C-alpha cells in the first residue's frame, strides 16, 4: 500500500471540507494584517483588556515586539498558504 493511498484511506472520503478554503482565506487576511499593520491588531485586542487591566494603553508592544509579531505573521502566512495549496 502506497503512502498516498494510506493517507486517502485515513482521511475518510479523500476530499476536503468545503468550509476549509474560506477559513484559510480568512487566516491569510489575518496574517497579512499581522505582517503589514500589527498595531491594528493591538488596537482591536486592547478593547478586550478594559475590564482586566488598569491602563490598556500601557500594554502596547515596543518596536521589537511589533517586529516579532511581523516575523510570526510571516511564518503564519507560510503555513496558511501551504495548507491552502494542499487543500485545493
Secondary structure by P-SEA (a helix, b strand, c coil): ccaaaaaaaaacccccccaaaaaaaaaaaaaaaaaccaaaaaaaacccccccccccccccccaaaaaaaaaaaaaaaaaaaaaaaaac
